[in-house]
């Protein structure tokens, strides 16, 4: 698929990893319960999660650069589908490519085919969305 995107004229790829805000919020409660400085501990956790995400992206970035793409890696913290749409807008992307996922917390029929993040991106995106397995 990547080769086809390159052949179609794509030159730049933005890889986005969103650290789900709910994970960070759950830890805030644990930090408070343990009597720790919630702000300081949350900042440390954010840094660790962002660093982990960046390391996970390194291999994908190298692969894409090897195919001749200019690659920009971004990591954000928030609601995944909202962050995807924000970054798509700020980066001026022409196409959003994302994977499909299994059922999440909701049980709507569309979500049985694609995950809730993917479903929300497809529903709310102003640009085309290519969902891959």
C-alpha positions in Angstrom: 0.0 0.0 0.0 2.8 2.4 0.8 4.4 1.9 -2.6 1.0 2.7 -4.2 0.7 5.9 -2.2 4.2 6.9 -3.4 3.3 6.0 -7.0 0.2 8.2 -6.6 2.4 11.2 -5.8 2.4 11.2 -2.0 5.6 12.8 -0.8 5.1 13.5 2.9 3.7 11.3 5.7 2.8 12.4 9.2 2.8 9.5 11.7 0.7 10.2 14.7 0.6 8.4 18.0 -2.0 9.5 20.5 -1.6 8.7 24.2 -5.1 8.2 25.4 -6.0 10.9 28.0 -8.1 8.4 30.0 -4.9 6.4 30.8 -3.3 9.5 32.2 -6.4 10.5 34.1 -6.6 7.0 35.8 -3.0 7.4 37.0 -3.9 10.9 38.5 -6.3 9.3 40.8 -3.7 6.7 41.9 -1.1 9.4 42.5 -3.6 11.3 44.7 -4.5 8.2 46.6 -0.9 7.5 47.2 -0.3 11.0 48.5 2.0 12.0 45.7 2.4 15.4 44.0 -0.2 14.8 41.2 1.1 17.5 38.9 4.7 16.4 39.1 3.9 12.7 38.8 1.6 13.3 35.9 4.2 15.3 34.1 6.7 12.5 34.6 4.2 10.0 33.3 3.4 12.1 30.2 7.1 12.3 29.4 7.5 8.5 29.8 4.5 7.8 27.6 5.6 10.3 24.9 9.1 8.9 24.9 7.8 5.3 24.6 5.6 6.3 21.7 8.5 8.0 19.9 10.7 4.9 20.2 7.9 2.8 18.8 7.6 5.1 15.8 11.4 5.0 14.9 11.2 1.8 12.9 8.1 3.0 10.9 9.8 6.4 10.2 13.0 4.6 8.9 10.9 2.3 6.7 8.9 5.2 5.2 12.1 7.3 4.6 13.6 4.3 2.9 10.7 4.4 0.5 11.4 8.0 -0.3 8.8 9.8 1.9 9.5 12.8 3.9 8.3 11.8 7.4 7.1 13.8 10.4 6.4 11.9 13.6 4.1 13.5 16.2 2.9 12.4 19.6 0.0 14.0 21.4 -2.0 13.3 24.5 -5.8 13.4 24.4 -8.9 11.8 22.9 -7.5 9.8 19.9 -10.1 10.6 17.3 -10.2 14.3 18.2 -6.4 14.5 18.1 -6.2 12.7 14.8 -8.6 15.3 13.3 -6.7 18.2 14.9 -3.4 17.0 13.6 -4.9 16.3 10.1 -6.2 19.9 10.1 -3.0 21.5 11.4 -0.7 19.5 9.0 -3.0 20.1 6.0 -3.1 16.4 5.1 -4.8 15.2 1.9 -5.6 11.7 3.2 -5.9 10.1 6.6 -4.8 6.5 6.7 -5.5 4.4 9.7 -6.0 0.9 10.8 -9.3 -0.8 11.7 -9.8 -2.2 15.2 -12.1 -4.5 17.0 -15.1 -3.6 19.1 -14.5 -1.1 21.9 -16.7 0.1 24.7 -19.7 0.8 22.5 -21.7 -1.8 20.7 -23.1 -0.1 17.6 -23.1 -2.1 14.4 -20.5 0.0 12.6 -18.1 -0.4 15.5 -18.3 -4.2 15.1 -16.6 -3.6 11.7 -14.2 -0.8 12.7 -13.2 0.5 16.1 -14.7 3.5 17.8 -11.7 5.8 17.1 -11.8 4.8 13.4 -15.6 5.2 13.3 -15.4 8.7 14.8 -12.6 9.8 12.4 -14.6 8.5 9.4 -17.7 10.3 10.6 -16.1 13.6 11.4 -13.1 14.0 9.0 -13.1 16.7 6.4 -10.6 14.8 4.4 -10.9 11.3 2.9 -10.1 8.4 5.3 -8.5 5.2 4.1 -9.1 2.3 6.6 -6.7 -0.6 6.3 -6.7 -4.0 8.1 
